[in-house]
Amino acid sequence: LKRQNPSTPEHRRDLAADGGVLSMSHNDSRSFFSLSQLVLSAGRIKPSPALKHSKITYFEVEIVDVQSKKQICIVDKVPPASTLLDVKHKFHKACPQWYPSRVGLQLEHNGPFLKDSVSIQSLAVSSIVTLYFTDLGQQVGWTTFFLTEYTGPLLIYLLFYIRLSTIYDQVESRKSFRHPVVHLACFCHCLHYIRHLLETLFVHKFSEGHTPLKNMIKGCAFYWGFTSWIAYYINHPRYTPPSFGHKQVSYAALAFLMCEAGNHFINVALAHQTNSGNRTCFPSPTYNPFTWLFLLVSCPNYTYEAGSWISFTVMTQTLPVGIFAFLMVIQMSLWAQKKHKLYLKRFYPEVRRKAAMIPIIF
C-alpha cells in the first residue's frame, strides 16, 4: 500500500474513493494480522438489518374482482403502517356500495381471507399490492348475532307458558292441573338463555369481523323453531309428568343447575386467560371444582352445555327435547373437535393428552 500522511486531504479523498482502504506502515503489521484474523473468524459479512420497504413512502393497492379478474379500483397513497381495515375504509369511499365488513380480500385467487389487523407492509413485495375482492354479502356483528339468537327462545317459551288462547284450548287449560315440573322447566329454560344473554354482553370476547346475515337467519330458525316445539309439548294441558316422579325431576334439575354453573365458570376462565410473556396460556384448573374438567377435556364449556340439555331431557321426559339435545351434542362435538385442533397448534404440551369434549368418546 502506498504510504501517505493520514492527515493530508489527498489521503482522505483516497479513502473515500477506495471504500475506506487503510494505510499502514511496517510497524502496523501485527495490528493488520490481528484485524485479518478477526475478519476471517467473523465469516461472511452480513448487511446491516434494514426495515422492509424502508425506501417506499406509500403503497398502491390494486383491488381486483376474484371472479372476472377485472380491476375494480386502485387505492393509492397507502402508508406502510396501514392495516387491511384502513384499506377497506378507503375502498368503501371509492365504492360506497361495499362497506368494510362486507369486503373480503385475498392475497391469492384461492387463498384465505386476510384479517383486518394484517399490515400492508407485510404483504407487499413491491410498491404495488394486488388483492382479490369477494363480496361477503350483508353482514351482522357477533354481539347482534347472539343477542338475536338467544332472545327469541326466551320470549317464545314464555308465550307458550302463559297458554295463549290462540295456541291452547282455554277451557281445557283452566281445568287441567299444572304439574310442578312444568314450572320448574320454565325456570330452567329461562335461566339457560338469560345466562347466554348476560355472558354475551359481559363475558365473551368476540373475534374481529362479522358473520353473514344468512347464518343468523339459520341459527334463529333452528333455535326458535325447536323452542316452539319443545314449549308446546311441555306446557300443553295434557302433558304427563316423568315416569319416576319426584326423584327423576329432582336429580335431573340438580344436574342441570350444576352444568349451568360449570358452563358459566368455564366461560369466565376462557375470557380471562393468563399470559406468560408474549404467549397466552391455556386455562388451568383452579380452586373452583367446576374448572377441574380442564384436566380431562380441552372444551369443557361444550361438555357442560351438552350436560344441560341431557338433564333437561331427563327432567321433562319429552321427545322434542331429546331430539334437540341429540342434535346439540352432535353439533357441539364438531365444534369441540375443530377447536381442539386449534388448541393443539397453540398449546400442544398442555392439551395433547386431553379429549376434545367427552373423554374416550370425543
C-alpha positions in Angstrom: 0.0 0.0 0.0 1.1 3.5 -0.7 2.3 5.3 2.4 0.8 8.7 2.9 0.3 11.1 5.7 -3.1 10.3 7.3 -3.8 14.0 7.9 -3.4 15.1 4.3 -6.5 15.9 2.2 -5.3 13.6 -0.5 -5.3 10.7 1.8 -8.9 11.3 2.9 -10.0 11.5 -0.7 -8.3 8.2 -1.4 -10.1 6.6 1.5 -13.4 7.8 0.2 -12.7 6.7 -3.4 -11.3 3.3 -2.5 -14.0 2.4 0.0 -12.1 3.2 3.1 -8.8 1.3 2.5 -6.5 1.6 5.4 -2.9 2.8 5.1 -0.3 1.3 7.3 3.4 1.0 7.9 5.6 -2.0 8.7 5.2 -1.3 12.4 1.4 -1.9 12.0 1.8 -5.4 10.5 0.9 -7.1 13.8 -2.3 -5.0 14.0 -3.1 -5.8 10.4 -2.6 -9.5 11.1 -5.0 -9.3 14.2 -7.6 -7.5 12.1 -7.3 -10.2 9.3 -7.8 -12.9 11.8 -10.9 -11.1 13.2 -12.5 -10.7 9.8 -11.8 -14.4 8.8 -13.3 -15.7 12.1 -16.4 -13.5 11.7 -17.3 -15.3 8.5 -19.4 -13.8 5.7 -20.1 -10.1 6.2 -23.9 -9.6 6.5 -25.6 -6.3 5.6 -27.0 -4.4 8.5 -30.7 -5.1 9.1 -33.0 -2.6 7.5 -36.7 -2.2 7.5 -38.5 -3.8 4.7 -39.6 -1.3 2.1 -37.9 1.4 4.1 -37.4 3.5 0.9 -41.1 3.2 0.0 -43.1 6.1 1.3 -46.5 4.9 0.0 -48.1 1.8 -1.5 -50.6 1.4 -4.2 -53.2 -1.3 -3.6 -54.9 -2.7 -6.6 -58.3 -4.3 -5.9 -59.2 -7.0 -8.5 -62.5 -8.9 -8.7 -61.9 -12.5 -7.8 -64.2 -13.9 -10.5 -63.8 -11.7 -13.5 -60.2 -10.8 -12.7 -61.0 -7.2 -13.7 -59.6 -4.2 -11.8 -62.2 -2.5 -9.6 -60.1 0.4 -8.3 -56.7 1.4 -7.1 -56.3 2.7 -3.6 -53.2 5.0 -3.7 -51.1 6.7 -1.1 -51.4 3.9 1.5 -48.8 4.3 4.3 -46.7 1.3 5.1 -48.1 1.1 8.7 -51.7 0.9 7.4 -53.7 -2.2 8.1 -56.1 -4.0 5.8 -59.0 -2.4 7.7 -57.7 1.0 6.6 -57.6 -0.2 3.0 -61.2 -1.4 3.3 -62.3 2.1 4.6 -60.6 3.8 1.6 -62.1 1.2 -0.7 -65.5 2.0 0.8 -65.0 5.7 0.0 -64.3 4.8 -3.7 -67.1 2.2 -3.9 -69.8 3.2 -1.3 -71.9 0.1 -2.1 -69.4 -2.2 -0.3 -68.9 -1.3 3.3 -65.8 -2.7 5.1 -67.5 -5.6 6.9 -68.8 -6.8 3.5 -65.4 -6.8 1.8 -63.3 -10.0 1.7 -59.7 -9.6 0.5 -57.3 -12.3 -0.5 -53.7 -12.2 -1.4 -54.1 -15.1 -3.9 -57.0 -16.2 -6.0 -57.9 -19.2 -3.9 -56.2 -18.1 -0.7 -57.8 -17.5 2.7 -59.4 -14.2 3.6 -57.0 -11.8 5.2 -57.6 -10.5 8.7 -58.3 -6.8 9.2 -55.3 -6.5 11.5 -52.7 -7.5 8.8 -50.4 -4.7 7.8 -49.9 -3.8 4.2 -46.2 -3.7 4.6 -46.1 -7.4 5.5 -48.0 -8.3 2.3 -46.0 -6.2 -0.2 -43.1 -7.3 -2.3 -43.1 -4.1 -4.3 -44.8 -0.7 -4.2 -47.9 -2.2 -5.8 -50.0 -4.7 -3.9 -52.7 -6.7 -5.7 -55.6 -8.0 -3.6 -58.6 -10.1 -4.8 -62.0 -8.9 -3.7 -65.0 -11.0 -2.8 -68.4 -9.7 -1.8 -69.2 -11.4 1.5 -72.9 -10.3 1.4 -74.8 -8.5 4.1 -73.0 -8.8 7.5 -74.0 -8.6 11.2 -71.8 -8.2 14.3 -71.3 -11.2 16.6 -73.0 -9.5 19.5 -76.1 -8.8 17.4 -76.0 -12.4 16.2 -76.0 -14.0 19.6 -78.4 -11.5 21.2 -81.0 -12.1 18.5 -80.4 -15.9 18.6 -80.9 -16.2 22.3 -83.7 -13.6 22.9 -86.1 -15.4 20.7 -86.2 -18.7 22.7 -86.6 -16.8 25.9 -89.7 -14.9 24.7 -91.2 -17.8 22.7 -91.2 -20.2 25.7 -92.9 -17.6 27.9 -95.7 -17.2 25.3 -96.4 -20.9 25.5 -96.0 -21.0 29.3 -98.9 -18.5 29.8 -101.0 -20.6 27.4 -102.3 -18.1 24.9 -105.8 -18.7 23.7 -104.5 -18.8 20.1 -102.3 -21.8 21.0 -104.3 -24.0 23.5 -108.0 -24.5 24.3 -108.8 -22.2 27.1 -111.5 -24.4 28.7 -109.1 -27.3 28.8 -106.3 -25.1 30.1 -108.4 -23.9 33.1 -109.4 -27.4 34.1 -106.1 -29.1 33.9 -103.7 -29.0 36.8 -100.1 -28.0 36.1 -97.5 -30.4 37.4 -94.6 -28.7 39.3 -92.2 -29.9 36.6 -93.9 -27.5 34.2 -93.0 -24.5 36.3 -89.5 -25.9 37.0 -88.9 -26.5 33.3 -89.9 -22.9 32.5 -87.5 -21.6 35.2 -84.6 -23.8 33.9 -85.2 -22.9 30.3 -85.3 -19.1 31.0 -82.2 -19.4 33.2 -80.3 -21.1 30.4 -80.9 -18.3 27.9 -80.7 -15.5 30.4 -77.2 -16.8 31.2 -76.3 -16.8 27.5 -77.5 -13.2 27.0 -75.6 -11.9 30.1 -72.4 -13.7 29.0 -72.8 -12.3 25.5 -72.9 -8.8 26.9 -70.3 -9.0 29.8 -68.1 -12.1 29.5 -67.4 -13.2 25.9 -64.7 -11.5 23.8 -65.6 -11.9 20.2 -63.0 -12.1 17.4 -62.7 -9.3 14.8 -65.0 -9.3 11.9 -68.7 -10.1 11.3 -70.8 -13.0 10.1 -73.1 -13.2 7.1 -76.8 -12.4 7.8 -77.9 -15.8 6.4 -76.0 -17.5 9.2 -78.0 -15.6 11.8 -81.3 -16.5 10.0 -80.3 -20.1 10.0 -79.4 -20.0 13.7 -82.6 -18.2 14.6 -84.7 -20.7 12.6 -83.1 -23.6 14.4 -83.3 -22.3 18.0 -86.7 -20.6 17.6 -88.3 -23.5 15.8 -87.1 -26.1 18.3 -88.1 -23.8 21.3 -91.7 -23.6 19.9 -91.9 -27.4 19.5 -90.4 -28.0 23.0 -92.6 -25.4 24.7 -95.8 -26.5 23.0 -95.5 -30.1 24.5 -94.2 -29.2 28.0 -96.9 -26.5 28.6 -99.7 -28.5 26.9 -102.7 -29.1 29.2 -102.4 -32.9 28.5 -98.7 -33.0 29.4 -97.9 -36.0 31.5 -95.1 -35.8 34.2 -91.9 -38.1 34.1 -92.3 -41.8 34.8 -90.2 -41.9 38.0 -91.9 -38.8 39.5 -90.3 -36.5 42.0 -86.9 -38.3 42.2 -86.3 -38.1 38.5 -87.3 -34.5 38.3 -85.1 -33.5 41.4 -81.9 -35.3 40.3 -82.2 -34.0 36.8 -82.9 -30.5 37.9 -79.8 -30.6 40.2 -77.6 -31.9 37.3 -79.0 -29.1 35.1 -78.1 -26.4 37.6 -74.6 -27.8 38.1 -74.0 -27.9 34.4 -75.2 -24.3 34.0 -72.9 -23.2 36.8 -70.0 -25.1 35.3 -70.6 -23.6 31.9 -70.6 -20.1 33.3 -67.3 -20.6 35.2 -65.6 -22.2 32.2 -66.6 -19.2 30.0 -65.2 -16.8 32.6 -62.0 -18.7 32.7 -61.7 -18.7 28.9 -62.4 -15.0 28.8 -59.6 -14.3 31.4 -56.8 -16.5 30.1 -53.4 -15.8 31.7 -50.4 -14.6 29.7 -46.9 -15.8 30.2 -44.6 -13.4 28.4 -45.8 -12.9 24.9 -47.7 -16.2 24.9 -51.3 -16.9 26.0 -51.5 -19.9 28.3 -54.3 -22.5 28.2 -56.6 -22.1 31.2 -55.7 -24.4 34.1 -57.9 -25.8 36.9 -58.3 -23.5 39.9 -59.7 -24.0 43.4 -63.2 -23.9 41.8 -64.3 -27.5 41.3 -66.2 -26.6 38.1 -62.9 -25.9 36.4 -61.4 -29.3 37.2 -62.9 -30.6 34.0 -59.9 -28.8 32.2 -57.9 -31.8 33.4 -59.8 -34.2 31.1 -61.1 -32.2 28.1 -60.0 -29.1 26.2 -63.5 -27.7 25.6 -65.4 -28.2 28.9 -67.9 -25.5 28.0 -69.3 -27.8 25.4 -69.3 -30.7 27.8 -71.4 -28.7 30.3 -73.7 -27.4 27.5 -74.4 -31.0 26.4 -75.0 -32.0 30.1 -77.5 -29.2 30.5 -79.7 -30.4 27.6 -79.4 -34.1 28.5 -80.5 -33.2 32.1 -83.4 -31.1 30.7 -84.5 -34.1 28.6 -84.5 -36.4 31.6 -86.3 -33.8 33.8 -89.2 -33.2 31.3 -89.2 -36.6 29.6 -90.3 -35.1 26.3 -89.4 -36.3 22.8 -88.8 -32.9 21.2 -86.3 -32.0 24.0 -84.5 -35.4 23.4 -84.2 -34.7 19.6 -82.9 -31.2 20.3 -80.4 -32.5 22.8 -79.2 -35.2 20.4 -78.6 -32.6 17.6 -76.9 -30.2 20.0 -74.5 -33.0 21.2 -73.5 -33.7 17.6 -73.1 -30.1 16.7 -71.0 -29.3 19.8 -68.8 -32.3 19.2 -68.0 -31.0 15.8 -67.2 -27.5 17.2 -65.1 -29.1 20.0 -63.0 -31.2 17.6 -62.4 -28.1 15.4 -61.4 -26.0 18.4 -59.3 -28.9 19.8 -57.2 -28.9 16.6 -56.5 -25.2 17.1 -55.6 -25.8 20.7 -53.1 -28.5 19.7 -51.3 -26.0 17.5 -51.2 -23.2 20.1 -51.0 -25.2 23.4 -49.6 -28.6 22.3 -47.9 -29.7 25.5 -50.9 -28.7 27.7 -53.7 -30.3 25.7 -52.1 -33.2 23.8 -53.5 -35.8 26.3 -56.9 -34.2 26.7 -60.1 -35.2 24.8 -62.0 -32.6 22.8 -65.4 -32.8 24.6 -66.1 -36.1 26.3 -63.2 -38.4 27.5 -62.7 -41.5 25.4 -65.8 -40.9 23.2 -65.0 -37.5 21.7 
